[in-house]
Amino acid sequence: MFGMTVSRVAQIEEACHNPPMAKETILVTVGEQGRLVIPAAIRREMHLSSGETLVAFVEDNRLVLERRSAILERLKARFAGIGVSLADEVIAERRAEAAKEDA
C-alpha cells in the first residue's frame, strides 16, 4: 500500500487502535462550534472540576489539554538545574546597558 509493507500497515493500524500508554480509549465527538465534552471517566481520573480552565495546544498533530499548574511545574523542572536566576541576569544586563548610555 503506497510503498509500505504489509507489516508496516499492520503496525500503523495497531497504533491507531491502541494508542501508546492509553488505559482506556474513549471516542469524543466535536460538537457545534467545535465544542468537546470531556467524558466523566476522564474528568474523574484527572480530578477536573466544572469551570476549571485548561490550556489547549497542538503537539505532534495531537490536541493536548493541560492544567496551567502542570505546565508551570514542567517549566520549573526544565530550568531548575540552571543555577542562576534568569531574572537577575536580565536586570544585570539592563543595568549595564543603562550605565553605557549614561557614560
ZIFENPE-V735954 format. One record per helix or strand of 2 or more residues. SS is the DSSP state (hx for helix, st for strand). FROM is the first residue (numbers start at 1). LEN is the number of residues. If there is no record, write none. Layout:
# ZIFENPE-V735954
SS|FROM|LEN  SS|FROM|LEN
This chain:
# ZIFENPE-V735954
hx|6|12  hx|32|3  hx|40|7  st|55|5  st|62|5  hx|68|15  hx|86|17
